[in-house]
């Protein structure tokens, strides 16, 4: 969750810096965290000894959401 939180912070900062309104940047950053989590789980399905888990996608998205929230409101 920590690394996805950092990803959320950086993606939110990049989007607001390139002209996105804060609300839209927040939604896009959270969506990016979700999609990156999905792609990571797809990748893990090809790694021996690892497997995809839906709960990992949920935790990744929560981490990204917390990072975006912290950057925007704290």
Secondary structure, DSSP 4 states (H G I P E B T S, - for coil): -HHHHHHHHHHHHHHHHTT--HHHHHHHHHHHHHHHHHHHHHHHTTSTT----HHHHHHHHHHHHHHHHHHHH-
